[in-house]
Amino acid sequence: MAMRNTYNGPERRVHHVYVTHNTEYHVRKGVCVAVKPRNSDAWIANHGALRMRLDGLFKQGTLRAMPARSIVGSCMYFSDGDDEILTSPVIAVVRPPKSVVFEYPPESQRA
């Protein structure tokens, strides 16, 4: 017999992986903590989105902000007050396994 998740309360997960065509953006509590190409297991140590806050979502080709529930198909907007990054469209949002979270680069643990 399969068990179903019946929890209907607020989202409690703090880690999310936003997948674009070429890249995975690993976000903890709204801050990008790790980035890697989808075709590699190596983390990108100097990616511009690192330590930036995920501040919004935009429909591709527009400057209109989208509701948080419309993540797939939207572009992510990261900023740190000085710089900004706009990604290609998100194709999936997944929860990273604990083993991957433990592999995040050491500097990501400060976020």
C-alpha positions as CSV (number, residue, x, y, z in Angstrom):
1,M,0.0,0.0,0.0
2,A,1.5,3.4,-1.0
3,M,1.6,6.2,1.5
4,R,0.5,9.6,0.4
5,N,1.9,12.8,1.8
6,T,-1.1,14.5,3.5
7,Y,0.7,17.6,4.8
8,N,-1.0,20.7,3.6
9,G,0.8,23.3,5.7
10,P,3.4,25.9,4.6
11,E,6.5,24.7,2.7
12,R,9.2,23.7,5.2
13,R,11.9,22.7,2.8
14,V,14.9,25.1,2.7
15,H,16.8,23.6,-0.2
16,H,15.6,23.7,-3.8
17,V,17.3,23.0,-7.1
18,Y,16.1,25.1,-10.0
19,V,17.1,23.4,-13.3
20,T,17.5,25.3,-16.5
21,H,18.5,23.8,-19.9
22,N,22.3,23.8,-19.0
23,T,22.6,24.7,-15.3
24,E,21.4,23.7,-11.8
25,Y,21.0,26.5,-9.3
26,H,21.0,25.2,-5.7
27,V,19.2,27.6,-3.4
28,R,18.9,27.6,0.3
29,K,16.4,29.8,2.1
30,G,16.2,32.0,-1.1
31,V,20.0,32.4,-1.5
32,C,22.0,30.7,-4.3
33,V,24.6,28.5,-2.5
34,A,25.9,26.3,-5.4
35,V,25.8,26.2,-9.2
36,K,26.8,23.4,-11.5
37,P,26.4,22.5,-15.2
38,R,23.9,19.8,-15.8
39,N,26.5,17.7,-17.7
40,S,29.1,17.8,-14.9
41,D,29.5,16.9,-11.3
42,A,31.8,19.8,-10.7
43,W,30.6,23.0,-8.9
44,I,31.2,26.4,-10.5
45,A,33.2,28.2,-7.9
46,N,32.9,31.7,-9.4
47,H,29.4,31.8,-10.9
48,G,27.8,35.3,-10.7
49,A,24.6,34.0,-9.0
50,L,26.5,32.6,-5.9
51,R,25.4,34.3,-2.7
52,M,22.8,36.3,-4.5
53,R,19.1,36.3,-3.4
54,L,16.4,34.9,-5.6
55,D,14.4,38.1,-5.9
56,G,11.9,37.3,-8.6
57,L,10.6,35.3,-11.5
58,F,9.9,36.7,-15.0
59,K,8.2,35.3,-18.0
60,Q,10.7,35.0,-20.8
61,G,10.6,38.0,-23.1
62,T,8.8,40.3,-20.6
63,L,9.6,42.4,-17.6
64,R,6.5,41.4,-15.7
65,A,7.1,39.6,-12.4
66,M,5.4,36.3,-12.0
67,P,3.8,34.7,-9.0
68,A,6.0,32.2,-7.1
69,R,3.8,29.3,-8.1
70,S,4.7,29.9,-11.8
71,I,8.3,28.9,-11.5
72,V,8.6,26.4,-14.4
73,G,8.9,28.3,-17.6
74,S,9.9,31.5,-15.9
75,C,13.4,33.0,-15.7
76,M,14.9,33.5,-12.3
77,Y,16.1,36.9,-11.2
78,F,19.0,36.9,-8.7
79,S,20.4,40.1,-7.1
80,D,22.7,41.3,-4.3
81,G,21.9,45.0,-4.4
82,D,24.8,45.8,-6.8
83,D,24.6,43.1,-9.5
84,E,21.8,41.1,-11.1
85,I,21.6,37.8,-12.9
86,L,18.7,36.7,-15.1
87,T,18.7,33.0,-16.0
88,S,17.3,31.1,-18.9
89,P,13.8,29.5,-18.2
90,V,13.4,27.0,-15.4
91,I,12.4,23.5,-16.7
92,A,12.1,21.8,-13.3
93,V,12.3,22.4,-9.6
94,V,13.5,19.5,-7.5
95,R,14.6,18.8,-3.9
96,P,18.2,17.9,-3.7
97,P,19.2,14.6,-1.9
98,K,20.9,15.1,1.5
99,S,24.1,13.6,0.0
100,V,24.2,16.5,-2.6
101,V,23.6,19.2,0.1
102,F,26.5,17.8,2.1
103,E,28.7,18.2,-1.1
104,Y,28.0,21.9,-1.5
105,P,31.2,24.0,-1.7
106,P,32.4,25.2,1.8
107,E,31.7,28.9,1.1
108,S,28.1,28.0,0.6
109,Q,27.7,27.0,4.2
110,R,27.8,30.7,5.2
111,A,24.5,31.5,3.3
